[in-house]
Amino acid sequence: MAKGCFITFEGPEGSGKTTQIAMLRDFLASRGLEVITTREPGGTPAGDRIRSVLLGNEIGCLEPETELFLMLAQRTEHLRKVILPAVSQGKFVLCDRYFDSSMAYQGFARGLDPQKIRDIHAQFLPGFLPECTVLLQIAPEQGLERARHGGRKQHDRIESEALDFHRRVFDGYNSLARNEPERFLLVQADGDPLQISHKIIAGLEKRIPVPGGKE
Ligand code: TYD
């Protein structure tokens, strides 16, 4: 069985990840590949329960470390039970948020030491990282505006943070991408979704041999 591939999508609130993941899934499936889409926090029954603690407004304020450990707990379930098995079966796994979200949100925005987050991840989650991370770039003001007018009734607990918090998330992502240019694929997210999708596909094909393509 061919080796699978793990691709993550990251970006600030309202960067259009869901739409782009669906478009990439359809493209890869049209090439005859087996694709699964998943998300964090979530992706497993336990992960979905943890998600509701993390994002529920009724929870109020959580300590940054509590938030981090819950993110890592749901990721442990997700990685071991969903992501690794699928990749080893030769599937393409497209994941809405993963490790870099913990770095950007709990690290850069909440103020926990990013190096410590990286170390814990390496120790307990075998440091498993994606072959490619698509970073959808949108100014925090614009992203929040989109997320908050996207038809959902209520903002979740993290989305409701102040603009400054979301600016730190944005800067954090840029700093992560600067340090790992070979893993990150940066794509501007404020245009026509079809054109954005074409840019993502073109960028991926340069980094990952997508079967059925030109190579
Ligand atoms: P979600 O509704 O999926 O938001 P989005 O559509 O923007 O992806 O909520 C996920 C939220 O969880 C989002 O605010 C980012 C946050 N998050 C972290 O803070 N750390 C993490 O490690 C992960 C995976 C997500």
Boltz pocket constraint, residues with backbone or C-beta under 6 A from the ligand:
constraints:
  - pocket:
      binder: B
      contacts: [[A, 11], [A, 12], [A, 13], [A, 14], [A, 17], [A, 39], [A, 40], [A, 41], [A, 55], [A, 71], [A, 96], [A, 97], [A, 98], [A, 99], [A, 100], [A, 101], [A, 102], [A, 103], [A, 105], [A, 106], [A, 156], [A, 158], [A, 159]]
      max_distance: 6.0
